[in-house]
Amino acid sequence: MRAWPAPTVPSLEHLGSAPAVRLHDTAARELRTVEPVDGPARMYVCGITPYDATHIGHAATYLAFDLLNRAWRDAGHEVRYVQNVTDVDDPLLERADRDGEDWRALADREIERFRGDCEALRILPPDAYVGVVESVDVVVEMVEELQRAGHAYEVDGDWYFSVRSDPAFGSIGHYSEDEMLRLSAERGGDNDRPGKKDPLDCLLWRAERPGEPAWPSPLGPGRPGWHIECSAIATAHLGDRIDVQGGGSDLVFPHHEMSASEAQAARPGSTFARSYVHGGMVAYEGAKMSKSLGNLVFVSRLRGSGVDPALVRLAIIAHHYRSDWEWTDADLAHAEERLATWRRALPTAGLEDATRLATDVRAALADDLDAPRALALVDAWAAGPPGDGSGTGLVRDLVDARLGVSL
């Protein structure tokens, strides 16, 4: 599956390498340095289910990991970034059925909208943008690995993963048993299904149902479960060592917990990811922005109404990626004023002030991607006394390379 065109990112090599990035690791429950051990920095970020894309909550997640991608590159690392697309799943099929539309046409349309939004927001594209439909074979291979190891079992033609077969199960979110059961039930689990060995065991392969898409396989005709798609796609494209597994905080359990355990059980001795990094949730009108509630603010609609995508980007990264926050019209107004101020100050940037600004902005973003502090540093520079213009190019390149905003 194709991604979207990459924006040109200015090089800051003449300043030397940026500092190593420290991020909050959900599993470790602390800040950790996220540096590749060898080879490229490898990042897997869970993608959209394309039946309604892209709202501000989605954009906040992908902008957070775009900041990490840029930070790694500025620190001198090659980056290998993979993102999936859940282009066949229950919510997509249900929406298509509700609207009387072919599910493939719905997915194609929303994926294309997502591409356009990401390009407009100047998000660096993944090196591999991978759909489930094109990955059925690798999913089947991993399910067969789990079968051979004795970690999968059948219930009426469906195949389930025994979560307790991974000794590390539960170590990402650190939830209690009751909390895991509650979250599983709320987020697509079938805890009460007769025949399951453990209420938390998750679906690997869903046998064909009337009217649903299915693919032939040694498991019988059917389609992948939710969690196994990421287990299989991530390991197929990144191997057994991922530096950062990323997504929104609503994916900690069950999705990231299950995906990691499946991959680790299939390949004993492996560790799915060295760090698990999660962004906060975005609310609107007093509740978490979600498709089920319908309280969504869409990037495409903002763009369609004439809003500069740079303002959307600035409005989102003004909030720390791990914080929960609420979108309001004031976010865009503040971003518009901020961008105008920066652009007015740009022609008079002095080289000494610009160099100091670059050092400070790089340090802020190395500290758990503290974009709000980085923006405040640029604000302070713009409010300072004018220089001779010798630093104009450096400030322009800095804001573009590290914050993704073109001045």
Residue, then its C-alpha position, 0 to 999 in steps of 0.5 A: m500500500r502506498a503512503w503519502p509524499a514526504p515533505t522536504v526536511p532541512s538538515l541541521e547537520h552543521l550544528g552537530s547531532a541533536p541530543a539523544v531522546r528520552l521518552h516515557d515508557t509505559a511498561a517501564r513507568e519511567l523516562r528512558t533513552v530511546e536509541p537504537v542498539d544497532g542499525p536504524a531506529r525502528m518504530y511501529v505505530c498502529g494505524i487507522t481503521p478507515y471508516d472515518a478519518t482523520h480526526i484531531g485525536h488521530a492527528a495528535t497521535y501521528l504528530a507525536f511520533d512525527l516529532l520522534n521521527r524528526a528527533w531521531r533523524d536530527a540525532g543522526h539515526e536512520v529511521r525505519y518506520v512502519q504503520n499498519v492500516t486495519d482495512v478489514d475489521d468489524p467496525l469498518l464492515e458495520r459502517a459499510d453495512r449501515d451506509g449500504e456501501d461496499w466495505r472496500a470502497l469505504a476503506d479506499r476513500e478514507i485511506e485516501r483522505f488520511r493520506g491527504d491529511c497527513e501530507a497537509l500536516r507535513i507528517l513524515p510518511p512510514d517507510a512501509y504503510v501496510g494494510v491487513v488485506e495485503s498481509v493475510d499470509v503473514v498473519v496466517e504464518m504467525v497463527e500457525e507458529l502459535q499453533r505449533a507452540g501450543h499457544a492457540y486453540e480452536v472454538d467453533g472454527d475460530w482460533y484463539f491465543s492463550v494469553r497466559s502462554d506469554p510470561a510477560f503478559g500484563s507487563i505493559g499496562h500493569y493493570s489488575e485482573d479486574e481492570m483487564l477484564r473491564l477494558s477487554a469487554e469495553r474494547g472489543g473482547d468477547n470475555d463471556r464466549p463459551g469454550k474459551k480457556d480464559p476470558l482474556d484470550c483473544l481472537l487470532w482468526r475469525a472463521e468465515r461468516p455469511g456476508e463477511p469477507a474471508w480468505p482461504s487458509p490452512l486455518g479454514p476460510g476467514r480473516p485476521g483478528w485485530h491484535i494479531e495483525c500488528s504482531a505479524i505486520a510489525t515483526a514481518h517488516l521490523g524483525d524481532r527488535i522494535d525500538v518503539q511501539g507507539g499509539g494512543s493511550d487507549l491502545v495500551f490494553p488490550h491491543h498493545e498488550m495482546s500484540a506483544s504477547e502474541a509475537q513473544a509467544a510465537r518467537p520464544g526469547s524475543t522482546f516485541a518492543r524495547s519501549y512502549v510510548h503512548g499519547g494522550m486522548v483529545a476531548y471535544e465538548g466535554a468528552k473524549m473525541s470518539k467515533s462512537l460518540g460522534n464528537l469528532v473534529f476532522v482535519s479534512r473539514l478544517r482544511g476544506s473550510g480554509v484553515d491553514p494545516a500549519l495552524v492545525r499542526l501548531a494547535i495540536i503540538a502546543h499540548h504535550y503528547r502525553s497529556d489529555w486535553e480538549w480541542t477548542d476554537a481558541d487553539l486555532a486562534h492562538a496558533e494563528e497569532r503565534l505563526a504570524t508573530w514568528r513570521r514577522a520576526l524571522p527576517t531580523a533573526g540574529l545568528e547568535d540568538a538563532t544558534r542558542l534557540a536551536t540548542d534549546v529547542r533540540a534539548a526541549l524535544a529530546d526531553d520527552l518530546d516537550a513541544p510546548r516548551a519548544l514552542a515557548l522558546v520560539d515565542a521568546w525568541a520572536a519577542g526579543p530584540p531584532g537582529d541583523g538577519s544573519g540567523t534567518g535561515l537557521v531559524r527557518d530550518l530549525v522550525d521546519a526540521r524539528l517542528g514541521v512548520s514552514l515559515 
